[in-house]
Structures are given as structure tokens and as C-alpha cells.
Amino acid sequence: MSFWNKLFGSNGSSPLQPPQPSAKVPAVNAAPLPATPPSATPSPGSLVGSIFKGRVRNVEDGLKALFVDIGVEKTAFLHYWDIMPTSFDSSVEVVEREALRQNRPRITQKDIPRLYPPGCEIIVQVTKESSGTKGPRVTTNIVLPGCHLVLLPNSDQSGISRKIENTEERQRLKIILRELSIPDGMGVIMRTTGAGQQKSFFVSDLDFLLGRWREIQDKIKTQPPASCVFRPSALIQTGT
């Protein structure tokens, strides 16, 4: 079962969807990852959910992809879509917050070879294991799951899982979400496990995730390219 299966449900898809050709690019030096709440443990040697400080090996504009050296046997595959910032799909309701949005430069897919030339460093998260002759698939749209929240360090969008169907509960959670001290330029998704939980649980979860993200950033600054900066010891239980 893939990382997205365990985090977002049985269809294995992320609620983050590829954008149309024009979008904002995520910060190249930014990157985060999963925490360690209950349930599924990855199989020995699994890379899914891990974050790497990579180095672009090749740019294949015909394939609309980069090949990234992350320090494992096979070069990782990074599609242009997985570099572009993404929007939520229908499984997550967007919640607007009164927060400053970071002014990241707007780019198109045509800009990617120039912005990510061979030799440049890039932070990626593995979303799919190697298969046959193919290397692992990676993304720069990194997620850091907690018990009740999913931290999106490279996105300023926030939302609530639509699997929480009770209207009054959704309104209560929206109020809590807007009251959370989420750093500018970051976002969160409230998971189904948050239904019925008090604000203090979300505050604690957010503090934990931000602390984990700071630890990862410290490793990004000190470790060489083609090295792992975070490897989860456990993945989040199934479902948003």
C-alpha cells in the first residue's frame, strides 16, 4: 500500500491536484515530512514518505520530468506537475484564513528547465517505490501528517476533510482552524480523526509538526546532496 493510500484513503490519491500550466513555484530549499502517529509501519527498506536532499541529474523536457539523485540505487523521477504548487481536490473543503500569502514567483512548465538545471539541489518526498527499471517517484509538494492535522509547509492553503459530514462540527472545526497559529506560507488539512476533538489537541499536533519541520530544515542545511533528511518510522493511519 502506497504512502498516499495510508494517508488519504483507499484510492491512493492525494487531495493535492496538479495545477494548470501557470502557477507559483514552491521554495526550492523548503521541505518536510510525516510524523509518527498510530497504525501502518512501512516495510523494511521502504522509501515512501521519506524526504531527501536531492541533486538534479538530468532534465528531460520531452518527458516533462527531472531525474534526481537522492542517494539510492535508481535515480528518482520528478514530473513537472509534481514540482508545481497544487490545489485541493473535492475531498477537502478549502478554509480561507486571514493570513499573508507568500509572493512566490509565477511560472509555467516551460520555466522549469531554467529554474532546475542539472546540478541544482532540490528537496523531494518519495510518493512511490521503485518498480522494475523505474526509480522512485518524488514530489516537491511535501506533506507532514500528524494525528489530527496534515501540515503543508510549501502551501498556504488550508482545509477540512469532507469525510467529516456533520455541518455543525465542520463549522466548529473551521473556527478552530482559523484560530491556529499557522506560519505564513504554510497550510494544514484537518483530518477525520479531528472530529470531536478540542482545540488543545490541534494546537499540540501543530506544535509537534512545526518542530519536526524545523528539525528537517536543520538537516537540509547541514547534510550533503543525495542524502535522506527524514525517514518516517511509521506512517499515518488510513484516511484523511
TORKOL-4160 file (C-alpha; in steps of 0.2 Angstrom, whole numbers, padded with zeros to 4 digits, m for minus):
240
<pt num="1" X="0000" Y="0000" Z="0000"/>
<pt num="2" X="0007" Y="0017" Z="m0005"/>
<pt num="3" X="0010" Y="0032" Z="0006"/>
<pt num="4" X="m0005" Y="0041" Z="m0002"/>
<pt num="5" X="m0016" Y="0025" Z="0002"/>
<pt num="6" X="m0011" Y="0026" Z="0020"/>
<pt num="7" X="m0013" Y="0045" Z="0022"/>
<pt num="8" X="m0028" Y="0049" Z="0011"/>
<pt num="9" X="m0038" Y="0033" Z="0009"/>
<pt num="10" X="m0040" Y="0018" Z="m0002"/>
<pt num="11" X="m0039" Y="0026" Z="m0019"/>
<pt num="12" X="m0021" Y="0031" Z="m0016"/>
<pt num="13" X="m0023" Y="0048" Z="m0022"/>
<pt num="14" X="m0018" Y="0064" Z="m0014"/>
<pt num="15" X="m0031" Y="0078" Z="m0012"/>
<pt num="16" X="m0017" Y="0089" Z="m0019"/>
<pt num="17" X="m0020" Y="0090" Z="m0038"/>
<pt num="18" X="m0008" Y="0096" Z="m0052"/>
<pt num="19" X="m0011" Y="0114" Z="m0057"/>
<pt num="20" X="m0015" Y="0121" Z="m0074"/>
<pt num="21" X="0001" Y="0127" Z="m0084"/>
<pt num="22" X="0003" Y="0144" Z="m0074"/>
<pt num="23" X="0006" Y="0143" Z="m0056"/>
<pt num="24" X="0018" Y="0148" Z="m0042"/>
<pt num="25" X="0033" Y="0138" Z="m0039"/>
<pt num="26" X="0037" Y="0131" Z="m0021"/>
<pt num="27" X="0053" Y="0136" Z="m0012"/>
<pt num="28" X="0067" Y="0125" Z="m0018"/>
<pt num="29" X="0076" Y="0124" Z="m0001"/>
<pt num="30" X="0060" Y="0120" Z="0008"/>
<pt num="31" X="0054" Y="0103" Z="0013"/>
<pt num="32" X="0045" Y="0092" Z="0027"/>
<pt num="33" X="0038" Y="0075" Z="0031"/>
<pt num="34" X="0027" Y="0063" Z="0041"/>
<pt num="35" X="0027" Y="0061" Z="0059"/>
<pt num="36" X="0024" Y="0045" Z="0069"/>
<pt num="37" X="0006" Y="0043" Z="0075"/>
<pt num="38" X="m0003" Y="0026" Z="0075"/>
<pt num="39" X="m0005" Y="0012" Z="0063"/>
<pt num="40" X="0004" Y="0006" Z="0047"/>
<pt num="41" X="0023" Y="0003" Z="0048"/>
<pt num="42" X="0032" Y="0004" Z="0031"/>
<pt num="43" X="0040" Y="m0012" Z="0025"/>
<pt num="44" X="0059" Y="m0014" Z="0029"/>
<pt num="45" X="0069" Y="m0004" Z="0016"/>
<pt num="46" X="0053" Y="0007" Z="0011"/>
<pt num="47" X="0057" Y="0024" Z="0005"/>
<pt num="48" X="0039" Y="0030" Z="0003"/>
<pt num="49" X="0036" Y="0045" Z="0014"/>
<pt num="50" X="0055" Y="0049" Z="0016"/>
<pt num="51" X="0062" Y="0066" Z="0012"/>
<pt num="52" X="0078" Y="0068" Z="0003"/>
<pt num="53" X="0090" Y="0082" Z="m0001"/>
<pt num="54" X="0092" Y="0078" Z="m0020"/>
<pt num="55" X="0103" Y="0085" Z="m0034"/>
<pt num="56" X="0095" Y="0086" Z="m0052"/>
<pt num="57" X="0104" Y="0074" Z="m0063"/>
<pt num="58" X="0095" Y="0076" Z="m0080"/>
<pt num="59" X="0081" Y="0087" Z="m0087"/>
<pt num="60" X="0071" Y="0078" Z="m0100"/>
<pt num="61" X="0059" Y="0091" Z="m0107"/>
<pt num="62" X="0051" Y="0079" Z="m0119"/>
<pt num="63" X="0046" Y="0069" Z="m0104"/>
<pt num="64" X="0041" Y="0084" Z="m0094"/>
<pt num="65" X="0052" Y="0077" Z="m0080"/>
<pt num="66" X="0068" Y="0079" Z="m0070"/>
<pt num="67" X="0079" Y="0064" Z="m0064"/>
<pt num="68" X="0085" Y="0067" Z="m0047"/>
<pt num="69" X="0099" Y="0059" Z="m0037"/>
<pt num="70" X="0093" Y="0056" Z="m0020"/>
<pt num="71" X="0107" Y="0044" Z="m0015"/>
<pt num="72" X="0099" Y="0027" Z="m0019"/>
<pt num="73" X="0102" Y="0014" Z="m0032"/>
<pt num="74" X="0090" Y="0021" Z="m0045"/>
<pt num="75" X="0088" Y="0040" Z="m0050"/>
<pt num="76" X="0071" Y="0047" Z="m0044"/>
<pt num="77" X="0058" Y="0053" Z="m0056"/>
<pt num="78" X="0051" Y="0070" Z="m0054"/>
<pt num="79" X="0037" Y="0075" Z="m0066"/>
<pt num="80" X="0035" Y="0094" Z="m0069"/>
<pt num="81" X="0017" Y="0093" Z="m0062"/>
<pt num="82" X="0025" Y="0087" Z="m0045"/>
<pt num="83" X="0035" Y="0102" Z="m0045"/>
<pt num="84" X="0021" Y="0115" Z="m0047"/>
<pt num="85" X="0011" Y="0120" Z="m0032"/>
<pt num="86" X="m0006" Y="0111" Z="m0031"/>
<pt num="87" X="m0024" Y="0114" Z="m0026"/>
<pt num="88" X="m0035" Y="0103" Z="m0016"/>
<pt num="89" X="m0047" Y="0091" Z="m0024"/>
<pt num="90" X="m0065" Y="0088" Z="m0020"/>
<pt num="91" X="m0060" Y="0078" Z="m0004"/>
<pt num="92" X="m0055" Y="0093" Z="0005"/>
<pt num="93" X="m0065" Y="0109" Z="0008"/>
<pt num="94" X="m0054" Y="0125" Z="0007"/>
<pt num="95" X="m0055" Y="0136" Z="0023"/>
<pt num="96" X="m0049" Y="0154" Z="0020"/>
<pt num="97" X="m0038" Y="0161" Z="0033"/>
<pt num="98" X="m0033" Y="0179" Z="0037"/>
<pt num="99" X="m0015" Y="0176" Z="0034"/>
<pt num="100" X="m0002" Y="0184" Z="0022"/>
<pt num="101" X="0001" Y="0174" Z="0007"/>
<pt num="102" X="0019" Y="0172" Z="0001"/>
<pt num="103" X="0023" Y="0180" Z="m0015"/>
<pt num="104" X="0031" Y="0166" Z="m0024"/>
<pt num="105" X="0036" Y="0169" Z="m0042"/>
<pt num="106" X="0023" Y="0163" Z="m0055"/>
<pt num="107" X="0030" Y="0151" Z="m0068"/>
<pt num="108" X="0025" Y="0139" Z="m0082"/>
<pt num="109" X="0031" Y="0122" Z="m0086"/>
<pt num="110" X="0042" Y="0130" Z="m0099"/>
<pt num="111" X="0052" Y="0139" Z="m0085"/>
<pt num="112" X="0056" Y="0123" Z="m0075"/>
<pt num="113" X="0072" Y="0118" Z="m0085"/>
<pt num="114" X="0079" Y="0135" Z="m0082"/>
<pt num="115" X="0074" Y="0135" Z="m0064"/>
<pt num="116" X="0080" Y="0117" Z="m0060"/>
<pt num="117" X="0096" Y="0114" Z="m0071"/>
<pt num="118" X="0107" Y="0099" Z="m0069"/>
<pt num="119" X="0117" Y="0100" Z="m0053"/>
<pt num="120" X="0105" Y="0111" Z="m0043"/>
<pt num="121" X="0099" Y="0105" Z="m0026"/>
<pt num="122" X="0081" Y="0101" Z="m0023"/>
<pt num="123" X="0071" Y="0094" Z="m0008"/>
<pt num="124" X="0059" Y="0080" Z="m0013"/>
<pt num="125" X="0047" Y="0067" Z="m0004"/>
<pt num="126" X="0045" Y="0049" Z="m0011"/>
<pt num="127" X="0027" Y="0045" Z="m0015"/>
<pt num="128" X="0030" Y="0029" Z="m0024"/>
<pt num="129" X="0043" Y="0015" Z="m0023"/>
<pt num="130" X="0055" Y="0009" Z="m0037"/>
<pt num="131" X="0047" Y="m0003" Z="m0049"/>
<pt num="132" X="0057" Y="m0014" Z="m0062"/>
<pt num="133" X="0069" Y="m0002" Z="m0071"/>
<pt num="134" X="0060" Y="0014" Z="m0064"/>
<pt num="135" X="0066" Y="0023" Z="m0049"/>
<pt num="136" X="0056" Y="0030" Z="m0035"/>
<pt num="137" X="0043" Y="0044" Z="m0039"/>
<pt num="138" X="0045" Y="0060" Z="m0029"/>
<pt num="139" X="0037" Y="0077" Z="m0027"/>
<pt num="140" X="0041" Y="0094" Z="m0020"/>
<pt num="141" X="0024" Y="0096" Z="m0013"/>
<pt num="142" X="0028" Y="0089" Z="0003"/>
<pt num="143" X="0016" Y="0084" Z="0017"/>
<pt num="144" X="0019" Y="0081" Z="0036"/>
<pt num="145" X="0005" Y="0071" Z="0043"/>
<pt num="146" X="0001" Y="0072" Z="0062"/>
<pt num="147" X="m0013" Y="0064" Z="0072"/>
<pt num="148" X="m0027" Y="0076" Z="0068"/>
<pt num="149" X="m0018" Y="0088" Z="0055"/>
<pt num="150" X="m0008" Y="0087" Z="0040"/>
<pt num="151" X="0005" Y="0101" Z="0038"/>
<pt num="152" X="0008" Y="0108" Z="0021"/>
<pt num="153" X="0025" Y="0118" Z="0023"/>
<pt num="154" X="0025" Y="0123" Z="0005"/>
<pt num="155" X="0007" Y="0128" Z="0003"/>
<pt num="156" X="m0003" Y="0142" Z="0010"/>
<pt num="157" X="m0020" Y="0133" Z="0008"/>
<pt num="158" X="m0029" Y="0125" Z="0022"/>
<pt num="159" X="m0045" Y="0114" Z="0023"/>
<pt num="160" X="m0055" Y="0101" Z="0031"/>
<pt num="161" X="m0058" Y="0083" Z="0025"/>
<pt num="162" X="m0075" Y="0082" Z="0018"/>
<pt num="163" X="m0077" Y="0065" Z="0026"/>
<pt num="164" X="m0082" Y="0075" Z="0041"/>
<pt num="165" X="m0100" Y="0077" Z="0036"/>
<pt num="166" X="m0109" Y="0085" Z="0051"/>
<pt num="167" X="m0112" Y="0103" Z="0047"/>
<pt num="168" X="m0111" Y="0109" Z="0064"/>
<pt num="169" X="m0095" Y="0100" Z="0068"/>
<pt num="170" X="m0087" Y="0107" Z="0052"/>
<pt num="171" X="m0092" Y="0124" Z="0057"/>
<pt num="172" X="m0084" Y="0122" Z="0074"/>
<pt num="173" X="m0068" Y="0115" Z="0066"/>
<pt num="174" X="m0067" Y="0130" Z="0054"/>
<pt num="175" X="m0067" Y="0141" Z="0069"/>
<pt num="176" X="m0053" Y="0131" Z="0077"/>
<pt num="177" X="m0043" Y="0131" Z="0061"/>
<pt num="178" X="m0044" Y="0150" Z="0059"/>
<pt num="179" X="m0038" Y="0152" Z="0077"/>
<pt num="180" X="m0022" Y="0141" Z="0075"/>
<pt num="181" X="m0005" Y="0150" Z="0074"/>
<pt num="182" X="0000" Y="0143" Z="0056"/>
<pt num="183" X="0016" Y="0151" Z="0050"/>
<pt num="184" X="0013" Y="0162" Z="0034"/>
<pt num="185" X="0016" Y="0152" Z="0018"/>
<pt num="186" X="0011" Y="0136" Z="0026"/>
<pt num="187" X="m0006" Y="0127" Z="0027"/>
<pt num="188" X="m0015" Y="0112" Z="0036"/>
<pt num="189" X="m0028" Y="0100" Z="0032"/>
<pt num="190" X="m0039" Y="0094" Z="0047"/>
<pt num="191" X="m0041" Y="0075" Z="0046"/>
<pt num="192" X="m0056" Y="0065" Z="0050"/>
<pt num="193" X="m0048" Y="0060" Z="0066"/>
<pt num="194" X="m0050" Y="0078" Z="0072"/>
<pt num="195" X="m0069" Y="0076" Z="0073"/>
<pt num="196" X="m0075" Y="0080" Z="0091"/>
<pt num="197" X="m0058" Y="0085" Z="0097"/>
<pt num="198" X="m0055" Y="0100" Z="0107"/>
<pt num="199" X="m0044" Y="0115" Z="0101"/>
<pt num="200" X="m0029" Y="0110" Z="0113"/>
<pt num="201" X="m0027" Y="0094" Z="0103"/>
<pt num="202" X="m0025" Y="0103" Z="0087"/>
<pt num="203" X="m0013" Y="0116" Z="0095"/>
<pt num="204" X="m0002" Y="0101" Z="0101"/>
<pt num="205" X="m0002" Y="0092" Z="0085"/>
<pt num="206" X="0003" Y="0108" Z="0075"/>
<pt num="207" X="0017" Y="0112" Z="0088"/>
<pt num="208" X="0024" Y="0094" Z="0085"/>
<pt num="209" X="0023" Y="0096" Z="0066"/>
<pt num="210" X="0031" Y="0113" Z="0066"/>
<pt num="211" X="0045" Y="0106" Z="0077"/>
<pt num="212" X="0048" Y="0091" Z="0066"/>
<pt num="213" X="0049" Y="0103" Z="0051"/>
<pt num="214" X="0062" Y="0113" Z="0060"/>
<pt num="215" X="0072" Y="0098" Z="0063"/>
<pt num="216" X="0071" Y="0093" Z="0045"/>
<pt num="217" X="0076" Y="0110" Z="0039"/>
<pt num="218" X="0091" Y="0109" Z="0050"/>
<pt num="219" X="0097" Y="0093" Z="0042"/>
<pt num="220" X="0094" Y="0101" Z="0025"/>
<pt num="221" X="0106" Y="0115" Z="0029"/>
<pt num="222" X="0120" Y="0103" Z="0036"/>
<pt num="223" X="0119" Y="0087" Z="0026"/>
<pt num="224" X="0126" Y="0085" Z="0008"/>
<pt num="225" X="0116" Y="0082" Z="m0008"/>
<pt num="226" X="0109" Y="0065" Z="m0012"/>
<pt num="227" X="0105" Y="0061" Z="0007"/>
<pt num="228" X="0090" Y="0057" Z="0017"/>
<pt num="229" X="0084" Y="0071" Z="0029"/>
<pt num="230" X="0069" Y="0062" Z="0036"/>
<pt num="231" X="0063" Y="0044" Z="0036"/>
<pt num="232" X="0047" Y="0040" Z="0045"/>
<pt num="233" X="0047" Y="0026" Z="0057"/>
<pt num="234" X="0028" Y="0024" Z="0055"/>
<pt num="235" X="0015" Y="0031" Z="0043"/>
<pt num="236" X="m0002" Y="0038" Z="0047"/>
<pt num="237" X="m0017" Y="0028" Z="0049"/>
<pt num="238" X="m0028" Y="0027" Z="0033"/>
<pt num="239" X="m0040" Y="0041" Z="0028"/>
<pt num="240" X="m0039" Y="0060" Z="0029"/>
